[in-house]
């Protein structure tokens, strides 16, 4: 049995621990972790059988795979602290904007390292995750392990590190834009007289159902699915024309590109 240890058990670290724990039902993995927030550790212990560790060093010492799931500003201190205990391990970092070269430097190049970029829907098993396997110290077995691990809990893609800012802008930050749209639809529902609870439930089903319709018809462009709703001279086409008049399509594209510019600044 392999041991997966996370230093940091917050939202994203916790989601990954829970995903790994589910794989552990086959006897392959057990999960351990450390976080100063004892409430987070207690919750994971109850939900997925996490074994708490006393500190970062114990986590690194006991784990075969060590996940760094702390805020970017804390990565250096954590890695320098655990570096003497990383020999023979596999190191994975999800800290946004902390390049692979810095991960290797802070950890004294003690073991192979992987940089990943998940998005928040991973918390409910519906995430996307970019995997950077650029470290030449990684062997084929380790690459296969990482790909199998994250493919089992998300839609995983292998990207060069130079492509991570693009993934971050479109997919990593994407949920923020989707939730912004959801808020707008719910507010429209309130204007139309729905209660908040009804509007929220109906709008979430609207988005989910529309996505599943698109996934169920992979050969049909989104534009065709949109036109299937719009009858000539009807109300739907009037609404779409209003979106075009207001430049909503361009605004969404500009938002992603602005996010990309910032992602590039953070990764430099």
Order of alpha helices (4+ residues) and beta strands (2+ residues): beta-alpha-beta-alpha-beta-alpha-beta-alpha-beta-alpha-beta-beta-alpha-beta-alpha-alpha-alpha-alpha-alpha-alpha
